[in-house]
Amino acid sequence: MARVIHARDVDAVLAAYPQSEFVDGDWEPGYRTAQAGRRMVHVFHDGPGEADQLEKYRLELQAAGFHVIPDQQPGGGRRRLHVTKP
């Protein structure tokens, strides 16, 4: 069973990458995390190169010991990563 994880844990690993910010009604390029319950964090990339950037994030997070599953929101929505602690 997965252990409790916080978005700040994932942010700490991805600190070398720019973090996306909501400015003037749009998201600036970079990553952002969203808490998805006690045992999962979602990671998104805003801006160009979404698939390539998510792959970089996946590799960084796995190297740090997280369990990462690439996913896409239902209905052909945004790509994201599901991040948990094993």
N, C-alpha and C positions, 0 to 999 in steps of 0.2 A: 504494500500500500504506500502511496506517495506521502511524503511528509509536508508539513506546512512550509509555504514559500511566500515571500513578499516581493513586490515589484522592485523595491529598493535593492534586493539581492541581485536581481538581474541587471538593474541600472549600474551597479558597482562593476560588474563584469564588462559591460558595454561602454564604460566611461570614456574610452579612447575615441568613440564615434560621436558625431554630433547628435544632439537630442532634438527632436522635432518640437516646434512651438507653434501655437495657434496665434497668428498675427494677421490683423486686417481681414478677418473672415476666411483665412485659408491656412493650411498647415505648411510650415517651412520644412525643407528637406531634412531628413534624419530619422532616427528610430524613436519609437515611443512604446511604453509598456502600459498594460492595463491589467489590473488585478481581476482574475476570473474565478473567484472563490478562494477558499483557504489553501488549496493545494495546486493552483495553476495560475500562471501569468501568461498573458498573450503579448507577443512582440510584433509590432507593425513597422513598416518602413514607408515614410511619406516622401514622395519625390521620384525622380527617374531611377531606373535600374533596380526596381523593387525586388525582383527574383534574385539577382546577383547579391544585393545587400543582405537579404534574408539568409542566403547561404553563408555569407561571411559571419553573420550573427550566430547562426546555428553551429558553425565550427568552433567559434569562441566559447559559446556556452557549453558545448559538449566537452571541450578541453578543460573547462572549469568544473566538470563533474555533474552538470545538469542533464536531465533527460529531455530531449527536444524532438518534437514531431511537427514537420511542416504540414500546413492545413490551408484550406480556403473556406471563407465564409459561405454559407449555403446560398444557392442561386447564382453562382459565379461571382460572388463578392470578393472582397479583399483577401489577399494572401496574408498569412500570419504564421507565427510559430507558437505552439503550445509548449510551455516550459514548466517542468516539475522537478522535484528532488526525488531521486530514487529511494 
